[in-house]
Amino acid sequence: MSLSKNASADGKTLTIQIRGKFDFNLVQSFRQAYADIDPETEKVVVDLRETDYMDSSALGMLLNMKKTLAETIDTIQIANCRPQLKKILQISRFDKKFDID
């Protein structure tokens, strides 16, 4: 399991990519990924393309990020969900809080 982040060339989009398990072991690194966010950033994308597992602590981390960034970020998108992860997000009603694709 690992986490990486990168900003778009124009600095308006921050992408946080999670590989493997999205669970309690990523709490610190996930929080750190958006802690020093650039004021120019308008959108945060959490890319789950290579994520094969997500637990309730991951849901909590996403909610904490949304709460922390609510004043400064217009859009938080959860992208490239595998079907089983998308189902977890929908059951948890995250589709009402996040832009999920």
Buried (B, 14 or more C-beta within 10 A) or exposed (E): BEBEBEBBEEEEBBBBBBBBBBBEEBBEBBEEBBEEBEEEBBBBBBBBEEBBBBEEBBBEBBBBBBEBBEEEBEEBBBBBBBEEBBEBBEEBEBEEBBEBE
